[in-house]
Amino acid sequence: MKNSKFTHYIETLVRLSVITFLIIAAETRQQYSYYILLRWLVMTSSIYFTYKAYNKKQIGLSICFLATTILFNPFQKFWFQKETWHILDYLIAFILLGTIIYDWTRKKQ
């Protein structure tokens, strides 16, 4: 039980970190290396959360995380206008925040 609780805290911390990085990317002007780091962070965490959601049979969430993985992958980059990336950053941050709230409310029930 403790391992599960610890894993839950780590997953929440990762989600909050990704949200923070996305909001910073959307709100401030950064060097190119920051955006490369952001791509790696979002892609690797999205791969993990795709796997977790799929194991929980949350197919819609799995598809959402898989799309995020593809969108933020650093190998075959998608090029959008800055404003489009800002919208995507906020959208992904909002979805991650929604998953945190959902997990918290589900754990209390």
MDAnalysis code that builds the backbone (N, CA, C; Angstrom):
import MDAnalysis as mda
import numpy as np

u = mda.Universe.empty(327, n_residues=109, atom_resindex=np.repeat(np.arange(109), 3), trajectory=True)
u.add_TopologyAttr("name", ["N", "CA", "C"] * 109)
u.add_TopologyAttr("resid", np.arange(1, 110))
u.add_TopologyAttr("resname", ["MET", "LYS", "ASN", "SER", "LYS", "PHE", "THR", "HIS", "TYR", "ILE", "GLU", "THR", "LEU", "VAL", "ARG", "LEU", "SER", "VAL", "ILE", "THR", "PHE", "LEU", "ILE", "ILE", "ALA", "ALA", "GLU", "THR", "ARG", "GLN", "GLN", "TYR", "SER", "TYR", "TYR", "ILE", "LEU", "LEU", "ARG", "TRP", "LEU", "VAL", "MET", "THR", "SER", "SER", "ILE", "TYR", "PHE", "THR", "TYR", "LYS", "ALA", "TYR", "ASN", "LYS", "LYS", "GLN", "ILE", "GLY", "LEU", "SER", "ILE", "CYS", "PHE", "LEU", "ALA", "THR", "THR", "ILE", "LEU", "PHE", "ASN", "PRO", "PHE", "GLN", "LYS", "PHE", "TRP", "PHE", "GLN", "LYS", "GLU", "THR", "TRP", "HIS", "ILE", "LEU", "ASP", "TYR", "LEU", "ILE", "ALA", "PHE", "ILE", "LEU", "LEU", "GLY", "THR", "ILE", "ILE", "TYR", "ASP", "TRP", "THR", "ARG", "LYS", "LYS", "GLN"])
u.atoms.positions = np.array([
    [0.826, -1.206, 0.000],
    [0.000, 0.000, 0.000],
    [0.859, 1.255, 0.000],
    [1.942, 1.252, 0.783],
    [2.789, 2.436, 0.828],
    [3.433, 2.707, -0.514],
    [3.845, 1.643, -1.219],
    [4.461, 1.808, -2.527],
    [3.483, 2.451, -3.500],
    [2.212, 2.034, -3.446],
    [1.191, 2.611, -4.308],
    [0.977, 4.090, -3.992],
    [0.975, 4.420, -2.720],
    [0.796, 5.814, -2.303],
    [2.002, 6.651, -2.742],
    [3.203, 6.096, -2.582],
    [4.419, 6.781, -3.005],
    [4.406, 7.012, -4.520],
    [4.012, 5.993, -5.274],
    [3.923, 6.115, -6.729],
    [2.927, 7.193, -7.114],
    [1.818, 7.243, -6.417],
    [0.798, 8.268, -6.687],
    [1.359, 9.672, -6.458],
    [2.123, 9.855, -5.385],
    [2.732, 11.156, -5.106],
    [3.757, 11.530, -6.173],
    [4.545, 10.570, -6.607],
    [5.540, 10.826, -7.649],
    [4.847, 11.202, -8.963],
    [3.798, 10.474, -9.319],
    [3.052, 10.788, -10.541],
    [2.451, 12.186, -10.473],
    [1.914, 12.555, -9.328],
    [1.357, 13.894, -9.157],
    [2.446, 14.946, -9.275],
    [3.597, 14.690, -8.692],
    [4.727, 15.616, -8.785],
    [5.184, 15.776, -10.230],
    [5.248, 14.690, -10.976],
    [5.634, 14.766, -12.388],
    [4.618, 15.591, -13.167],
    [3.340, 15.345, -12.939],
    [2.296, 16.119, -13.637],
    [2.401, 17.603, -13.309],
    [2.599, 17.925, -12.032],
    [2.724, 19.335, -11.653],
    [3.973, 19.966, -12.273],
    [5.049, 19.212, -12.366],
    [6.273, 19.723, -13.002],
    [6.037, 20.016, -14.467],
    [5.382, 19.094, -15.156],
    [5.097, 19.298, -16.576],
    [4.180, 20.507, -16.758],
    [3.168, 20.635, -15.902],
    [2.264, 21.789, -15.972],
    [3.061, 23.081, -15.800],
    [3.952, 23.104, -14.839],
    [4.766, 24.292, -14.594],
    [5.621, 24.634, -15.806],
    [6.296, 23.639, -16.370],
    [7.126, 23.874, -17.550],
    [6.292, 24.368, -18.729],
    [5.096, 23.806, -18.923],
    [4.231, 24.230, -20.023],
    [3.760, 25.670, -19.854],
    [3.387, 26.030, -18.639],
    [2.908, 27.392, -18.412],
    [4.047, 28.399, -18.562],
    [5.235, 28.049, -18.079],
    [6.391, 28.929, -18.275],
    [6.665, 29.104, -19.765],
    [6.578, 28.010, -20.519],
    [6.811, 28.082, -21.973],
    [5.786, 28.972, -22.652],
    [4.555, 28.922, -22.185],
    [3.503, 29.719, -22.809],
    [3.566, 31.189, -22.405],
    [4.082, 31.468, -21.235],
    [4.054, 32.835, -20.713],
    [5.329, 33.643, -20.940],
    [6.441, 32.987, -21.131],
    [7.703, 33.719, -21.231],
    [8.453, 33.353, -22.504],
    [9.400, 34.184, -22.823],
    [10.275, 33.924, -23.959],
    [11.485, 33.172, -23.425],
    [11.775, 32.023, -24.019],
    [12.865, 31.170, -23.552],
    [13.854, 30.900, -24.683],
    [15.014, 30.392, -24.295],
    [15.979, 29.959, -25.293],
    [15.481, 28.668, -25.935],
    [16.012, 28.379, -27.109],
    [15.597, 27.194, -27.849],
    [15.830, 25.921, -27.041],
    [16.892, 25.859, -26.274],
    [17.206, 24.663, -25.477],
    [16.105, 24.362, -24.454],
    [15.439, 25.389, -23.958],
    [14.339, 25.175, -23.022],
    [13.217, 24.399, -23.700],
    [12.904, 24.754, -24.931],
    [11.820, 24.094, -25.646],
    [12.184, 22.651, -25.995],
    [13.462, 22.387, -26.234],
    [13.902, 21.010, -26.459],
    [13.723, 20.206, -25.166],
    [14.140, 20.783, -24.036],
    [13.936, 20.131, -22.743],
    [12.444, 19.890, -22.489],
    [11.622, 20.866, -22.810],
    [10.183, 20.744, -22.641],
    [9.640, 19.590, -23.470],
    [10.077, 19.473, -24.719],
    [9.631, 18.375, -25.578],
    [9.968, 17.024, -24.953],
    [11.211, 16.883, -24.465],
    [11.622, 15.622, -23.853],
    [10.817, 15.332, -22.590],
    [10.623, 16.331, -21.762],
    [9.881, 16.156, -20.518],
    [8.435, 15.748, -20.792],
    [7.783, 16.467, -21.693],
    [6.384, 16.170, -21.994],
    [6.273, 14.815, -22.690],
    [7.177, 14.521, -23.630],
    [7.094, 13.250, -24.351],
    [7.291, 12.055, -23.415],
    [8.333, 12.094, -22.598],
    [8.594, 10.938, -21.732],
    [7.501, 10.747, -20.679],
    [7.030, 11.831, -20.118],
    [5.947, 11.693, -19.137],
    [4.651, 11.247, -19.816],
    [4.411, 11.701, -21.031],
    [3.207, 11.278, -21.754],
    [3.260, 9.800, -22.113],
    [4.435, 9.300, -22.452],
    [4.569, 7.859, -22.716],
    [4.190, 7.079, -21.457],
    [4.716, 7.505, -20.333],
    [4.416, 6.827, -19.072],
    [2.929, 6.893, -18.748],
    [2.326, 8.066, -18.880],
    [0.909, 8.208, -18.543],
    [0.008, 7.518, -19.570],
    [0.465, 7.377, -20.811],
    [-0.284, 6.581, -21.794],
    [-0.339, 5.137, -21.330],
    [0.810, 4.618, -20.931],
    [0.896, 3.247, -20.440],
    [0.008, 3.037, -19.213],
    [0.080, 3.953, -18.244],
    [-0.727, 3.828, -17.028],
    [-2.226, 3.892, -17.334],
    [-2.630, 4.830, -18.189],
    [-4.043, 4.964, -18.529],
    [-4.543, 3.738, -19.288],
    [-3.719, 3.207, -20.186],
    [-4.111, 2.017, -20.938],
    [-4.294, 0.828, -19.998],
    [-3.395, 0.666, -19.025],
    [-3.532, -0.431, -18.060],
    [-4.778, -0.302, -17.202],
    [-5.230, 0.938, -16.990],
    [-6.452, 1.158, -16.208],
    [-7.698, 1.122, -17.093],
    [-7.512, 0.781, -18.369],
    [-8.608, 0.713, -19.349],
    [-9.274, 2.068, -19.589],
    [-8.491, 3.149, -19.458],
    [-8.980, 4.505, -19.734],
    [-8.549, 4.861, -21.159],
    [-9.290, 4.348, -22.117],
    [-8.894, 4.441, -23.524],
    [-8.873, 5.891, -24.010],
    [-9.843, 6.682, -23.634],
    [-9.875, 8.089, -24.047],
    [-8.654, 8.855, -23.559],
    [-8.309, 8.650, -22.319],
    [-7.138, 9.302, -21.744],
    [-5.858, 8.767, -22.379],
    [-5.835, 7.480, -22.690],
    [-4.678, 6.893, -23.375],
    [-4.459, 7.553, -24.730],
    [-5.526, 7.748, -25.458],
    [-5.432, 8.388, -26.771],
    [-4.957, 9.824, -26.627],
    [-5.458, 10.513, -25.620],
    [-5.047, 11.903, -25.373],
    [-3.554, 11.982, -25.070],
    [-3.072, 11.113, -24.192],
    [-1.646, 11.108, -23.862],
    [-0.799, 10.657, -25.045],
    [-1.300, 9.719, -25.841],
    [-0.560, 9.281, -27.021],
    [-0.439, 10.417, -28.028],
    [-1.517, 11.166, -28.224],
    [-1.475, 12.328, -29.123],
    [-0.477, 13.363, -28.603],
    [-0.430, 13.556, -27.291],
    [0.535, 14.479, -26.692],
    [1.957, 13.994, -26.928],
    [2.170, 12.690, -26.789],
    [3.491, 12.107, -27.052],
    [3.930, 12.394, -28.479],
    [3.047, 12.173, -29.421],
    [3.370, 12.397, -30.832],
    [3.612, 13.877, -31.100],
    [2.788, 14.727, -30.549],
    [2.890, 16.166, -30.777],
    [4.187, 16.757, -30.232],
    [4.619, 16.295, -29.075],
    [5.796, 16.872, -28.431],
    [7.080, 16.076, -28.661],
    [7.044, 15.063, -29.534],
    [8.253, 14.258, -29.722],
    [9.371, 15.098, -30.331],
    [10.598, 14.916, -29.855],
    [11.715, 15.732, -30.350],
    [12.362, 15.181, -31.626],
    [11.904, 14.046, -32.089],
    [12.532, 13.419, -33.258],
    [11.941, 13.919, -34.569],
    [10.622, 13.888, -34.671],
    [9.917, 14.399, -35.847],
    [9.061, 15.567, -35.363],
    [9.635, 16.747, -35.407],
    [9.000, 17.912, -34.788],
    [7.842, 18.452, -35.615],
    [6.840, 18.913, -34.898],
    [5.740, 19.652, -35.507],
    [6.059, 21.133, -35.363],
    [5.866, 21.858, -36.409],
    [6.147, 23.302, -36.391],
    [4.837, 24.058, -36.481],
    [4.534, 24.789, -35.427],
    [3.342, 25.630, -35.368],
    [3.769, 27.055, -35.059],
    [2.848, 27.972, -35.284],
    [3.069, 29.345, -34.864],
    [3.174, 29.387, -33.344],
    [3.838, 30.411, -32.841],
    [4.029, 30.543, -31.393],
    [2.690, 30.561, -30.656],
    [1.709, 31.249, -31.194],
    [0.406, 31.336, -30.541],
    [-0.263, 29.963, -30.464],
    [-0.095, 29.152, -31.488],
    [-0.665, 27.805, -31.493],
    [-0.013, 26.948, -30.415],
    [1.319, 27.053, -30.293],
    [2.013, 26.312, -29.235],
    [1.544, 26.755, -27.855],
    [1.285, 28.030, -27.690],
    [0.817, 28.529, -26.392],
    [-0.538, 27.916, -26.053],
    [-1.409, 27.834, -27.036],
    [-2.725, 27.217, -26.820],
    [-2.556, 25.743, -26.466],
    [-1.680, 25.056, -27.191],
    [-1.434, 23.636, -26.909],
    [-0.828, 23.439, -25.524],
    [0.105, 24.330, -25.153],
    [0.704, 24.244, -23.819],
    [-0.355, 24.358, -22.735],
    [-1.230, 25.334, -22.862],
    [-2.288, 25.514, -21.871],
    [-3.266, 24.341, -21.883],
    [-3.590, 23.832, -23.058],
    [-4.517, 22.716, -23.175],
    [-3.960, 21.472, -22.477],
    [-2.702, 21.148, -22.731],
    [-2.083, 19.989, -22.095],
    [-1.975, 20.203, -20.586],
    [-1.598, 21.404, -20.171],
    [-1.526, 21.706, -18.732],
    [-2.903, 21.536, -18.082],
    [-3.949, 21.993, -18.757],
    [-5.311, 21.869, -18.237],
    [-5.722, 20.400, -18.127],
    [-5.387, 19.606, -19.126],
    [-5.720, 18.179, -19.098],
    [-4.979, 17.492, -17.947],
    [-3.699, 17.808, -17.787],
    [-2.941, 17.213, -16.686],
    [-3.509, 17.622, -15.328],
    [-3.882, 18.874, -15.197],
    [-4.506, 19.332, -13.952],
    [-5.818, 18.583, -13.714],
    [-6.570, 18.369, -14.777],
    [-7.817, 17.600, -14.668],
    [-7.578, 16.177, -14.205],
    [-6.493, 15.552, -14.672],
    [-6.190, 14.188, -14.231],
    [-5.786, 14.159, -12.759],
    [-5.096, 15.191, -12.310],
    [-4.732, 15.263, -10.885],
    [-5.996, 15.378, -10.037],
    [-6.882, 16.275, -10.410],
    [-8.135, 16.465, -9.657],
    [-8.970, 15.193, -9.689],
    [-9.045, 14.552, -10.851],
    [-9.809, 13.306, -10.977],
    [-9.238, 12.224, -10.058],
    [-7.906, 12.072, -10.066],
    [-7.278, 11.060, -9.211],
    [-7.509, 11.349, -7.735],
    [-7.432, 12.606, -7.342],
    [-7.650, 12.971, -5.939],
    [-9.080, 12.679, -5.508],
    [-10.042, 13.043, -6.331],
    [-11.440, 12.807, -5.962],
    [-11.771, 11.321, -5.991],
    [-11.158, 10.577, -6.888],
    [-11.393, 9.133, -6.971],
    [-10.792, 8.410, -5.769],
    [-9.635, 8.868, -5.296],
    [-8.986, 8.237, -4.145],
    [-9.786, 8.448, -2.867],
    [-10.484, 9.584, -2.762],
    [-11.257, 9.890, -1.553],
    [-12.528, 9.075, -1.470],
    [-13.028, 8.610, -2.614],
    [-14.301, 7.871, -2.621],
    [-14.135, 6.445, -2.198],
])
